[in-house]
Amino acid sequence: MPTWNWNLTLPLIQNKYGIGGIVDSVTIFAKGDSLVLQFGGDLPKDSIGSDYLRVPGTDPISATVPVSVPDVSSFLPDIDYSTPVPFALPVSGPATMPGSAWNTLTDTMESTIASTFPIPLATVDLSDAFKDIEFVDPQGVIIGGDSSSNHFRSVITMKDFPAGTGVKTTSIGVRSSASPDGYLGKLHQCSDLVNDVPCDKSFSIVGDTIGTGTIEIDFSLEFDSPASDATVTIDDGKTPTIELLLELKLANPDTALVMISEYVFPTDLEPISFAGMSAGSEDCAVIALYGGTFESKTNDNDLASVNRFNFSNISSTFPFPVDFKIHFKNFFPSAGADSVKFEQQLEKGGGPYSDEVQIYGYQFAHATNPGDSSVKELVIDVVPKTVAGLSKFPIDGSESNWEFTFGVEVGNMWFSTLDAKIDCPFPTQTQAISGMPQGFSGMSFSEVILQFTMINQIRAPIFLDLDIKGVSALGDTVTVPVKAEIETPDTKGDSAKTVIQLSSIGTTVHKYKTFASTTPVTTVDSAGVGENTIVDLLALGPAEIIVDATSGIDGKEKAQLDLDAEIGGTFELIAPFKIIMDPMTFVPEKATDFEEISHETRSMLRSSLKATTLITHVRNGLPTGGEISILFSNLNLFPLDREASTLSFFSDSLKAAAEKFVSGDTQSFTSFGFGSGKNRLANLYQNMESLRVVTSCSDLNMAVGDINIFDVLPDTADCKDNTAYLVAAFTDTTERVISYVDTFFQVLLPTPESYFTDTSTVGIPGAVEQVGDTIFFSELDSNNIFHLTDLGSHFVNNRTHFFGTDGKSVFFTLKDTLEIEAMISFTLESTGLLEKAKNEIVITYPNGGETFSIDDTVTIKWRSLGSVKNSSVEVFSATDTSSGGPSEWTSISGGSITNVDSLNWIPGSAYDVIIFRVCSEDGSTCDESGSYSTVVFGRLAAQRSTAKRSKNRNYNGKIR
């Protein structure tokens, strides 16, 4: 039979890659025909929380003011005086004399009495006794006790006075200046004494007062005087005599009589300082505190320890009244409320007193200069003051001292507004801006504007310190620092706005006093030589932008801290696609899914392919030239190049996607093209350590190497040299081939014919005016088609390398497109075309290198191609490693079963090696696992691949 050729033409790739396709309305937007890179978000908010406005209370403050009490022994001893005192006329009878002579004799007796009296008994110096109590002016001491210990007695007896004479009157008393009449008790007065009849008088002096000076007994008398010419006869043996008996008993007085003057007692209190005030963070420093407003009462702050002053244990043992007042002078009540003070006149035996003052809604300020002077310490007036007046108190030793006591407890002070100078950084906020479009590394935007809009309610000078760091896919970084002051509102509840714009010139700051204001105060900080700008950062092609934002209250000015006042903001990056391009490589994120070739076509291509021709038509509307490679793979895994750094980043991305998949986020991992085995592979790939490229099949042969190939290649014979196989390394697990990347061909990306200029009347200057257009014809090595005819889906993508713009700015627009049409034509010999495609069974899992545990449920999977998929099959296993293949197979399906391309099998024993075989019911079509697997007793070895042995591959019905 003659042989002829047959041409089979298939569309390989027919894509129009428009720049508009990168418009995702997430980071890249269309504005007219122009494109802008634009993204934004919110910066985390900081706020003045309650801890910034809470001043801790004090420990209870108490004080005692003592005064020592003098006792009577310090200034007056006991007096016990008892003495007879006789007075006789210097004449004895018998004697007769005229009245004038008698009168002369009595005058002499009066002189004698006058010289004898007064008789001093004691000197009282009260001023010395009370000299240490400056507010006491002693008036005297009051005699206590009873009359037996405190009395005065006098007995006067006249004897032998002649007729016509006698004592007319007598007066005897204890002189004391403080007594109402100058005497203690009463004067003992007698009149018209009769011979031998005593005048005996006694008086109690209990309750009398002794003043400063002497205590003395005073005696005076008056005689009856006869006429001068009268005759006075003194009887024989008689001597006219006056007998005087004096008795004074005075035990120490027990009470002082004093005049109290107004006197303020000194008190010594530790000052209450605000230097250690809490301000939201241990890094905050209170530089100066000016005042504030305390929170109003709510259910949340109505606590026994909040915004309250408790006065307690206020009492006095002073025997006279004391006006006591304590006043906290930094607290100003609202209308109708009282000051933070306590006032009470303290009496001995009264109290103790207590009181509570609640300061909800009160103002706090400097005591004498509110608003302008800082409060370093609370001003506390403690005024214990004596009440002027006459008073008495015991001095009998029963009281050694007097005292008054008081206690104060200052509760936690919770403010709603606080005026202060506070140096207080807020916690650093880190914002990661992810989702940056990739493949733009090497592009330099002519202009980029990164704008931060800060909305501030905090009435304080706020500083903002930003470190904006771009991180490329390879880990390179560019950092742009930004320092700015944030505008402050004037009124509580208002918001001020600050707009910070980063551009190619540096940093521009617009400050608006209110959110609605349209008139800003603008400052420009131009970038210095060698300083990075946001344009430099974006030129890095960052995979991520990290914003470390540090803000805080600057303590250089007085500020008002309002509870729950916030500072927050938004950011937005805008970059028009006017670009200077360096040479760069770009692989589209989304590849073309090339469906599996049918069984008949696959068989025909593999049995009769004679030649392969590729026709490619490229129309380049992008504003730069380059070259393009058409790639295909079993997965959507297309690294930019084979550099170790690129593969490292690529493996990190795949590992991260696997970790997300395992935790429930399946989208990113599934997008790589993993099929039914993605659950098993995701669990494996999350432990990936590195990724490398192997191009030699000898290095992939498990008989000599340590690389598991069977996730990608059914058999070692399916490997083709010079194909890039991606090999992943794992912790404690055999390396595995995870995919391959094969190159169909490379074509030149034609440079556009012309660009719009600055003088063009249409179009955007720098944009493509006329596209580059070319057609390529290529003869391909038929071996390159081998992987394309594998079972399973394939992904086709283009790897585009741009030459750059040679330092010139070009403009990307929505009209820019890269259009690629690739048709592959197979020349087939008629001999193979006439042959019917043979049936195939291909085991896909387990295909070698797996490790299972006893009692695991293992799902054995295979593909059935041709008519065999409609027949029954039988599944076998073998455990010997004969060089020619297993000699004995054991049915694990229990005979023929309906062919549903899978079977669940539970191993009941451990095997060092085990291999599987699936055959059609008549045995004409079979396939075996690519290599051996292992069954172990436990799960510790479940991730270890131990089967490295290869086996002979000559089985009936197998198409390789």
Residue pairs with C-beta under 8 A, 6 or more apart in sequence:
2 830
3 829
3 830
3 831
4 829
4 830
5 610
5 827
5 828
5 829
5 830
6 608
6 827
6 828
6 829
6 830
6 833
7 825
7 826
7 827
7 828
8 601
8 604
8 605
8 825
8 826
8 828
9 823
9 824
9 825
9 826
10 823
10 824
10 825
10 826
11 821
11 822
11 823
11 824
12 594
12 614
12 630
12 744
12 796
12 822
12 823
12 824
13 592
13 630
13 796
13 798
13 820
13 821
13 822
14 820
14 821
14 822
15 592
15 798
15 819
15 820
16 817
16 818
16 819
16 820
17 588
17 798
17 817
17 818
17 819
17 820
18 814
18 816
18 817
18 818
19 35
19 577
19 622
19 812
19 813
19 814
19 815
19 816
19 817
20 30
20 35
20 814
20 815
20 817
22 28
22 35
22 437
23 29
23 30
23 35
23 814
24 437
26 39
26 435
27 37
27 38
27 39
27 435
27 436
27 437
28 35
28 36
28 37
28 38
28 437
29 35
29 36
29 38
30 814
33 764
33 767
33 813
33 814
33 815
34 576
34 577
34 764
34 811
34 813
34 814
35 576
35 577
35 812
35 813
35 814
36 574
36 575
36 576
36 577
37 437
37 445
37 538
37 573
37 574
37 575
37 577
38 572
38 573
38 574
38 575
39 433
39 435
39 436
39 572
39 573
40 570
40 571
40 572
40 573
41 431
41 433
41 570
41 571
42 568
42 569
42 570
42 571
43 429
43 431
43 452
43 454
43 547
43 549
43 568
43 569
43 570
43 571
44 429
44 431
44 549
44 568
45 566
45 567
45 568
46 426
46 427
46 429
46 551
46 566
46 567
46 568
47 564
47 565
47 566
47 567
48 280
48 458
48 561
48 562
48 563
48 564
48 565
48 566
49 280
49 563
49 564
50 414
50 563
51 278
51 279
51 280
52 278
52 279
52 280
52 284
52 418
52 424
52 561
53 292
53 414
53 415
53 416
53 417
53 418
53 561
53 563
54 278
54 412
54 413
54 414
54 415
55 274
55 277
55 278
55 412
55 413
55 415
56 276
56 277
56 278
56 412
57 305
57 409
57 410
57 411
57 412
57 413
58 272
58 409
58 410
59 409
60 312
60 407
60 408
60 409
61 269
61 270
61 407
61 408
61 409
61 410
62 313
62 405
62 406
62 407
62 408
63 267
63 268
63 269
63 382
63 405
63 406
63 407
64 403
64 404
64 405
65 265
65 266
65 267
65 384
65 403
65 404
65 405
66 401
66 402
66 403
67 133
67 318
67 401
67 402
67 403
68 132
68 400
68 401
69 393
69 394
69 395
69 399
69 400
69 401
69 402
70 129
70 130
70 132
70 133
70 395
71 252
71 395
71 396
71 397
72 141
72 252
72 253
72 254
72 395
72 396
72 397
73 252
73 397
74 129
75 124
75 125
75 126
75 128
75 129
76 122
76 124
76 141
76 210
76 252
76 253
77 122
77 252
78 250
78 251
78 252
79 121
79 122
79 215
79 248
79 249
79 250
80 248
80 249
80 250
81 121
81 217
81 246
81 247
81 248
81 249
82 245
82 246
82 247
82 248
83 245
83 246
84 243
84 244
84 245
84 246
85 116
85 244
85 245
85 246
86 241
86 242
86 243
86 244
87 109
87 112
87 113
87 116
87 241
87 242
87 243
87 244
88 239
88 240
88 241
88 242
89 105
89 106
89 108
89 109
89 239
89 240
89 241
90 105
90 108
91 97
91 105
91 234
91 239
91 240
92 234
92 237
92 238
92 239
93 160
93 162
93 233
93 234
93 235
93 236
93 237
93 238
93 239
94 233
94 234
94 235
94 236
95 233
95 234
96 231
96 232
96 233
96 234
97 231
97 232
97 234
98 228
98 229
98 230
98 231
98 232
99 164
99 225
99 226
99 227
99 228
99 229
99 230
99 231
99 232
100 228
100 229
101 232
102 162
102 165
102 225
102 226
102 232
103 223
103 225
103 226
103 228
106 165
106 223
106 225
109 223
109 242
110 221
110 223
113 219
113 220
113 221
114 220
116 219
117 217
117 218
117 219
117 220
118 175
118 216
118 217
118 218
118 219
119 216
119 217
119 246
120 214
120 215
120 216
121 174
121 214
121 215
121 216
121 217
121 248
121 250
122 214
122 215
122 250
123 213
123 214
123 215
124 141
124 210
124 211
124 212
124 213
124 214
124 215
125 212
126 138
126 140
126 141
126 211
126 212
126 256
127 138
127 212
129 138
130 136
130 137
130 138
130 256
130 258
134 263
135 260
135 261
135 262
135 263
135 386
136 258
136 259
136 260
136 261
137 258
137 259
137 260
137 261
138 212
138 256
138 257
138 258
138 259
139 178
139 209
139 211
139 257
139 258
139 259
139 390
140 178
140 209
140 210
140 211
140 212
140 256
140 257
141 209
141 210
141 253
141 255
141 256
141 257
141 395
142 207
142 208
142 209
142 210
142 253
142 254
142 255
142 256
142 257
142 392
143 150
143 184
143 205
143 206
143 207
143 208
143 209
143 210
143 250
143 251
143 253
143 254
144 150
144 206
144 207
144 253
144 254
144 255
144 396
145 206
145 251
145 254
146 204
146 206
147 204
147 205
147 206
148 249
149 249
149 250
149 251
150 204
150 205
150 206
150 249
150 250
150 251
151 185
151 202
151 203
151 204
151 205
151 247
151 248
151 249
152 173
152 174
152 184
152 185
152 188
152 202
152 203
152 205
152 247
152 248
152 249
153 200
153 201
153 202
153 203
153 245
153 246
153 247
153 248
154 172
154 188
154 200
154 201
154 202
154 244
154 245
154 246
154 247
155 198
155 199
155 200
155 201
155 243
155 244
155 245
156 167
156 170
156 172
156 188
156 190
156 193
156 198
156 199
156 242
156 243
156 244
156 245
157 193
157 196
157 197
157 198
157 199
157 242
157 243
158 166
158 167
158 193
158 194
158 195
158 196
158 197
158 241
158 242
159 195
159 196
159 240
159 241
159 242
159 243
160 195
160 234
160 235
160 238
160 239
160 240
160 241
161 167
161 195
161 240
162 232
162 233
162 234
162 235
162 238
162 240
163 233
164 224
164 226
164 230
164 232
165 223
165 224
165 226
165 232
165 240
166 192
166 193
166 194
166 195
166 223
166 224
167 190
167 192
167 193
167 221
167 222
167 223
167 224
167 242
168 191
168 192
168 221
168 222
168 223
168 224
169 189
169 190
169 191
169 192
169 221
169 222
170 188
170 189
170 190
170 191
170 193
170 199
170 219
170 220
170 221
170 222
171 187
171 188
171 189
171 218
171 219
171 220
171 221
172 187
172 188
172 189
172 201
172 217
172 218
172 219
172 244
172 246
173 183
173 184
173 185
173 186
173 187
173 188
173 217
173 218
174 183
174 184
174 185
174 205
174 215
174 216
174 217
174 218
174 248
175 182
175 183
175 184
175 214
175 215
175 216
175 217
175 218
176 182
176 183
176 184
176 208
176 209
176 210
176 211
176 213
176 215
177 211
177 212
177 213
178 209
178 210
178 211
178 212
178 213
178 257
179 208
179 209
179 210
179 211
181 187
183 218
184 205
184 208
184 210
184 215
184 250
185 203
185 204
185 205
185 208
186 203
188 199
188 201
188 203
190 199
190 201
193 199
202 247
205 250
209 257
210 253
215 250
217 246
217 248
219 244
221 242
226 232
234 240
252 396
253 395
254 394
254 395
254 396
255 392
255 393
255 394
255 395
255 396
256 392
256 393
256 394
256 395
257 390
257 391
257 392
258 390
258 391
258 392
258 393
259 389
259 390
259 391
260 320
260 386
260 387
260 388
260 389
260 390
260 391
261 386
261 388
262 385
262 386
262 387
262 388
263 385
263 386
264 383
264 384
264 385
265 322
265 384
265 385
265 386
265 404
267 382
267 384
269 380
269 382
271 377
271 378
272 377
272 378
272 380
272 410
273 376
273 377
274 286
274 289
274 375
274 376
274 377
275 286
275 376
276 286
277 286
277 289
278 284
279 285
279 286
279 420
279 422
279 424
280 424
281 424
281 425
281 426
281 427
283 424
283 425
284 422
284 423
284 424
284 425
284 553
285 422
285 423
285 424
285 555
286 420
286 421
286 422
287 420
287 421
287 422
287 423
287 555
288 374
288 420
288 421
288 558
289 374
289 375
289 376
289 418
289 419
289 420
289 421
290 365
290 366
290 371
290 372
290 373
290 374
290 375
290 419
290 420
290 421
290 558
291 363
291 364
291 365
291 366
291 370
291 371
291 375
291 418
291 419
292 363
292 364
292 415
292 416
292 417
292 418
292 419
292 420
292 561
293 361
293 362
293 363
293 364
293 415
293 416
293 417
294 307
294 359
294 360
294 361
294 362
294 363
294 364
294 413
294 414
294 415
294 416
295 301
295 307
295 360
295 361
295 414
295 415
295 416
295 563
296 360
296 361
296 416
297 307
297 358
297 360
297 361
301 307
301 360
301 414
304 411
305 411
305 412
306 411
306 412
306 413
306 414
307 358
307 359
307 360
307 362
307 411
307 412
307 413
307 414
308 356
308 357
308 358
308 359
308 411
309 328
309 340
309 356
309 357
309 359
309 408
309 409
309 410
309 411
310 354
310 355
310 356
310 408
310 409
310 411
311 326
311 342
311 353
311 354
311 355
311 356
311 357
311 406
311 407
311 408
312 352
312 354
312 406
312 407
312 408
312 409
313 352
313 354
313 405
313 406
313 407
314 324
314 342
314 344
314 346
314 351
314 352
314 353
314 354
314 404
314 405
314 406
314 407
315 346
315 350
315 351
315 352
315 353
315 404
315 405
316 322
316 324
316 346
316 347
316 348
316 350
316 351
316 402
316 403
316 404
316 405
317 348
317 399
317 402
317 403
317 404
318 346
318 348
318 386
318 402
318 403
318 404
319 348
319 391
319 392
319 393
319 394
319 399
319 402
320 348
320 386
320 387
320 389
320 391
320 393
321 345
321 346
321 347
321 386
321 387
322 345
322 346
322 384
322 385
322 386
322 387
322 404
323 343
323 345
323 346
323 383
323 384
323 385
323 386
323 387
324 342
324 343
324 344
324 345
324 346
324 383
324 384
324 385
324 404
324 406
325 341
325 342
325 343
325 381
325 382
325 383
325 384
325 385
326 341
326 342
326 380
326 381
326 382
326 383
326 406
326 408
327 339
327 340
327 341
327 380
327 381
327 383
328 339
328 340
328 341
328 378
328 379
328 380
329 367
329 379
329 380
329 381
330 364
330 365
330 366
330 367
330 375
330 378
330 379
331 339
331 340
331 359
331 362
331 363
331 364
332 339
332 362
332 363
332 364
332 365
332 370
333 339
333 340
333 359
333 362
333 363
334 361
334 362
334 363
337 361
337 362
338 357
340 357
340 359
340 362
341 357
342 353
342 355
342 357
344 351
344 353
345 387
346 353
346 384
346 404
352 405
359 413
363 370
364 375
364 413
364 415
365 371
365 375
366 372
366 373
366 374
366 375
367 375
367 379
371 419
374 421
378 410
382 406
384 404
393 399
415 561
415 563
416 562
416 563
417 492
417 560
417 561
417 562
417 563
418 560
418 561
419 558
419 559
419 560
419 561
420 558
420 559
420 561
421 555
421 556
421 557
421 558
421 559
422 460
422 553
422 555
422 559
422 561
423 552
423 553
423 554
423 555
424 552
424 553
424 555
425 550
425 551
425 552
425 553
426 550
426 551
426 552
426 567
428 548
428 549
428 550
429 547
429 548
429 549
429 550
429 551
430 546
430 547
430 548
430 549
431 546
431 547
431 549
431 571
432 544
432 545
432 546
432 547
433 544
433 545
433 546
433 547
433 571
433 573
434 543
434 544
436 542
436 543
436 544
436 545
438 473
438 541
438 543
438 589
439 541
439 584
439 585
439 586
439 587
439 588
439 589
440 541
440 584
441 472
441 473
441 540
441 541
441 584
442 541
442 581
442 582
442 583
442 584
442 802
442 804
443 539
443 541
443 579
443 580
443 581
443 582
443 584
444 535
444 538
444 539
444 579
444 580
444 581
444 582
445 535
445 538
445 539
445 575
445 576
445 577
445 578
445 579
446 504
446 535
446 576
446 578
446 579
446 580
446 809
447 503
447 504
447 535
447 575
447 576
447 578
448 502
448 503
448 504
448 533
448 534
448 535
448 537
448 538
448 573
448 574
448 575
449 501
449 502
449 503
449 534
449 573
449 574
449 575
450 468
450 501
450 502
450 503
450 534
450 571
450 572
450 573
451 499
451 500
451 501
451 502
451 571
451 572
451 573
451 574
452 464
452 466
452 482
452 499
452 500
452 569
452 570
452 571
453 497
453 498
453 499
453 500
453 569
453 570
453 571
453 572
454 464
454 486
454 497
454 498
454 499
454 500
454 567
454 568
454 569
455 495
455 496
455 497
455 515
455 566
455 567
455 568
455 569
456 462
456 486
456 487
456 488
456 489
456 495
456 496
456 497
456 498
456 566
456 567
457 489
457 493
457 494
457 495
457 496
457 562
457 565
457 566
457 567
458 488
458 553
458 559
458 561
458 562
458 565
458 566
458 567
459 488
459 489
459 490
459 491
459 492
459 559
459 560
459 561
459 562
459 565
460 488
460 553
460 554
460 557
460 559
460 560
460 561
461 485
461 486
461 488
461 553
461 554
461 556
461 557
461 559
462 485
462 486
462 488
462 551
462 552
462 553
462 554
462 567
463 483
463 484
463 485
463 486
463 551
463 552
463 554
464 482
464 483
464 484
464 485
464 486
464 498
464 500
464 549
464 550
464 551
465 481
465 482
465 483
465 549
465 550
465 551
466 481
466 482
466 483
466 484
466 547
466 548
466 549
466 550
467 479
467 480
467 481
467 482
467 547
467 548
468 479
468 480
468 481
468 482
468 502
468 534
468 537
468 545
468 546
468 547
469 477
469 478
469 479
469 480
469 537
469 545
469 546
469 547
469 548
470 477
470 478
470 479
470 537
470 538
470 540
470 542
470 544
470 545
470 546
471 477
471 542
471 543
471 544
471 545
471 546
472 540
472 541
472 542
472 543
473 541
473 543
473 646
473 649
474 645
474 646
474 649
475 645
475 649
476 540
477 540
478 532
478 536
478 537
478 539
478 540
478 542
479 532
479 537
480 502
480 532
480 533
480 534
480 536
480 537
482 500
482 502
482 507
484 498
484 500
484 507
484 509
485 498
485 509
485 511
485 554
486 496
486 498
486 551
486 567
487 496
487 497
487 498
487 511
487 512
487 513
487 521
488 496
488 559
489 495
489 496
489 513
489 514
490 513
492 560
492 562
492 565
493 562
494 514
494 515
495 514
495 515
496 511
496 512
496 513
496 514
496 515
497 511
497 512
497 514
497 515
497 517
498 509
498 510
498 511
498 512
499 509
499 510
499 512
499 520
500 507
500 508
500 509
500 510
501 507
501 508
501 509
501 510
502 533
502 534
503 533
503 534
503 535
504 527
504 533
504 534
504 535
505 524
505 526
505 527
505 533
506 524
506 525
506 526
506 527
506 531
506 533
507 524
507 525
507 527
508 522
508 523
508 524
508 525
509 522
509 523
509 524
509 525
510 520
510 521
510 522
511 520
511 521
511 522
512 518
512 519
512 520
527 533
534 573
537 545
538 573
538 575
545 573
547 571
551 567
553 559
553 561
576 811
577 811
577 812
577 813
578 766
578 809
578 810
578 811
578 812
579 805
579 809
579 810
579 811
579 812
580 805
580 807
580 808
580 809
580 810
581 624
581 802
581 804
581 805
581 810
582 804
583 801
583 802
583 803
583 804
584 801
584 802
584 804
585 640
585 641
585 799
585 800
585 801
585 802
586 640
586 799
586 800
586 801
586 802
587 638
587 639
587 640
587 797
587 798
587 799
587 800
588 797
588 798
590 636
591 633
591 636
591 638
591 673
591 795
591 796
591 797
592 795
592 796
592 797
593 673
593 793
593 794
593 795
594 632
594 788
594 793
594 794
594 795
594 796
595 793
595 794
596 791
596 792
596 793
596 794
597 605
597 788
597 789
599 837
599 840
599 865
599 866
600 837
602 789
602 791
602 837
603 835
603 837
603 838
603 959
604 828
604 832
604 833
604 837
605 785
605 789
605 826
605 828
606 786
606 789
606 959
607 832
607 835
608 828
608 829
608 830
608 831
608 832
608 833
608 835
609 782
609 785
609 826
609 827
609 828
609 832
610 782
610 827
610 828
610 829
611 779
611 782
611 826
611 827
612 779
612 780
612 781
612 782
612 784
612 785
612 824
612 825
612 826
612 827
613 777
613 778
613 779
613 780
613 824
613 825
613 827
614 744
614 745
614 776
614 777
614 778
614 779
614 780
614 822
614 823
614 824
614 825
615 775
615 776
615 777
615 778
615 822
615 823
615 825
616 630
616 745
616 747
616 775
616 776
616 778
616 820
616 821
616 822
616 823
617 774
617 775
617 776
617 819
617 820
617 821
617 822
618 628
618 747
618 748
618 749
618 750
618 772
618 773
618 774
618 775
618 776
618 818
618 819
618 820
619 771
619 772
619 773
619 817
619 818
619 819
620 749
620 750
620 751
620 752
620 771
620 772
620 773
620 818
620 819
621 752
621 768
621 771
621 772
621 815
621 816
621 817
621 818
621 819
622 749
622 752
622 768
622 802
622 812
622 816
622 817
622 818
623 752
623 755
623 766
623 767
623 768
623 805
623 810
623 811
623 812
623 816
624 751
624 752
624 802
624 803
624 804
624 805
624 810
625 748
625 749
625 750
625 751
625 752
625 772
625 802
625 803
626 748
626 749
626 800
626 801
626 802
626 803
627 746
627 747
627 748
627 749
627 800
627 801
628 746
628 747
628 748
628 749
628 798
628 799
628 800
628 801
628 820
629 743
629 744
629 745
629 746
629 798
629 799
629 800
629 801
630 743
630 744
630 745
630 746
630 747
630 796
630 797
630 798
630 820
630 822
631 638
631 741
631 742
631 743
631 744
631 796
631 797
631 798
631 799
632 741
632 742
632 744
632 787
632 788
632 794
632 795
632 796
632 797
633 739
633 740
633 741
633 742
633 794
633 795
633 797
634 673
634 712
634 739
634 740
634 787
634 790
634 792
634 793
634 794
634 795
635 672
635 673
635 674
635 738
635 739
635 795
636 671
636 672
636 673
636 795
636 797
637 650
637 654
637 672
637 673
637 726
637 738
637 739
637 741
638 741
638 795
638 797
638 799
639 646
639 647
639 650
639 726
639 741
640 646
640 799
642 693
642 724
644 692
647 690
647 691
647 692
647 693
647 726
648 690
648 691
650 691
651 688
651 689
651 690
651 691
651 728
654 672
654 685
654 688
654 691
655 685
655 686
655 687
655 688
656 668
657 668
657 669
657 671
657 672
658 669
658 681
658 682
658 683
658 684
658 685
658 686
658 688
659 686
660 666
660 668
660 669
661 668
661 669
661 670
661 678
661 682
662 682
662 683
662 686
666 678
669 678
669 682
670 678
673 793
673 795
674 681
674 682
675 792
675 793
676 861
677 711
677 845
681 711
681 738
684 730
684 733
684 736
684 943
685 728
685 738
687 730
687 731
687 733
687 943
688 728
688 729
688 730
689 728
689 729
689 730
689 731
690 728
690 729
691 726
691 727
691 728
691 729
691 738
692 726
692 727
692 729
693 724
693 725
693 726
693 727
694 700
694 707
694 725
694 727
694 737
695 721
695 722
695 723
695 724
695 725
696 721
697 716
697 719
697 720
697 721
698 704
699 705
699 707
700 707
700 709
700 713
700 716
700 719
700 725
700 737
701 716
701 719
701 950
702 708
702 709
702 716
702 848
702 849
702 931
702 947
702 948
702 949
702 950
703 716
703 948
703 949
703 950
705 948
706 734
706 735
706 948
707 727
707 734
707 735
707 736
707 737
708 734
708 735
708 736
708 737
708 848
708 849
708 945
709 716
709 719
709 725
709 736
709 737
709 848
709 930
710 846
710 847
710 848
710 849
710 929
710 930
710 931
711 736
711 737
711 738
711 847
712 725
712 737
712 738
712 739
712 740
713 719
713 737
713 930
714 791
714 842
714 843
714 844
714 847
714 930
715 930
715 953
715 960
716 930
716 950
717 953
717 960
718 786
718 790
718 960
719 725
720 742
720 783
720 786
720 787
723 740
723 741
723 742
723 787
724 740
724 741
724 742
725 737
725 739
725 740
726 737
726 738
726 739
726 740
726 741
727 735
727 736
727 737
727 738
728 735
728 736
728 738
729 735
730 736
730 943
732 943
732 944
733 943
733 944
733 945
734 849
734 944
734 945
736 849
740 787
742 784
742 787
742 788
743 784
744 780
744 784
744 822
744 824
745 776
745 778
745 780
747 774
747 776
747 778
748 774
748 776
749 772
749 800
749 801
749 802
749 818
750 772
750 773
750 774
751 772
751 803
752 768
752 769
752 770
752 771
752 772
753 769
753 770
753 771
753 772
754 768
754 769
754 770
755 766
755 767
755 768
755 769
755 810
756 762
756 763
756 764
756 765
756 766
756 767
756 768
756 769
757 765
758 765
760 769
763 769
764 811
764 813
765 811
766 808
766 809
766 810
766 811
767 810
767 811
767 812
767 813
767 815
767 816
768 813
768 815
768 816
771 817
780 824
785 826
787 794
788 794
791 842
791 863
791 865
798 820
800 818
837 865
837 866
838 866
838 925
838 957
838 959
839 864
839 865
839 866
839 867
839 868
839 920
839 924
839 925
839 957
840 863
840 864
840 865
840 866
840 868
840 925
840 927
840 957
840 958
840 959
841 862
841 863
841 864
841 865
841 868
841 873
841 918
841 919
841 920
841 925
841 926
841 927
841 957
842 862
842 863
842 865
842 927
843 860
843 861
843 862
843 916
843 917
843 918
843 927
843 928
843 929
843 930
844 861
844 862
844 863
845 859
845 860
845 861
846 852
846 858
846 860
846 916
846 929
846 933
847 929
847 930
847 931
848 915
848 929
848 930
848 931
848 932
848 933
848 947
849 931
849 932
849 933
849 945
849 947
849 948
850 933
850 934
850 945
850 947
851 933
851 934
851 935
851 936
851 941
851 942
851 943
851 944
851 945
851 946
852 858
852 907
852 933
852 934
852 935
852 936
852 942
853 907
853 935
853 936
853 937
853 938
853 939
853 942
854 907
854 908
854 909
854 910
854 935
854 936
854 937
855 906
855 907
855 908
856 906
856 907
857 904
857 905
857 906
858 904
858 905
858 906
858 907
859 902
859 903
859 904
859 905
860 875
860 902
860 903
860 904
860 905
860 916
860 918
861 901
861 902
862 873
862 901
862 902
862 918
862 927
863 901
864 873
864 899
864 901
866 925
868 899
868 920
868 925
869 899
869 901
870 899
871 899
871 920
871 921
871 922
872 896
872 897
872 898
872 899
872 920
872 921
873 893
873 896
873 897
873 899
873 918
873 919
873 920
873 921
874 891
874 893
874 895
874 896
874 897
874 918
874 919
874 921
875 891
875 892
875 893
875 897
875 903
875 905
875 916
875 917
875 918
876 889
876 890
876 891
876 892
876 893
876 916
876 917
876 918
876 919
877 889
877 890
877 892
877 905
877 914
877 915
877 916
877 917
878 886
878 887
878 888
878 889
878 890
878 914
878 915
878 917
879 886
879 911
879 912
879 913
879 914
879 915
880 886
880 887
880 888
881 913
881 932
881 949
881 951
883 952
884 952
885 928
885 951
885 952
886 915
889 917
892 903
892 905
892 916
893 903
896 921
897 903
907 914
907 935
909 935
910 935
910 936
910 937
911 934
911 935
912 934
912 946
913 932
913 933
913 934
913 947
913 949
914 932
914 933
914 934
914 935
915 928
915 929
915 931
915 932
915 933
915 951
916 928
916 929
916 933
917 926
917 927
917 928
917 929
918 926
918 927
919 925
919 926
920 926
920 957
924 956
924 957
925 956
925 957
926 955
926 956
926 957
926 958
927 955
927 958
928 951
928 955
931 947
931 948
931 949
931 950
931 951
932 947
932 949
932 951
933 947
934 941
934 945
934 946
934 947
936 942
953 960
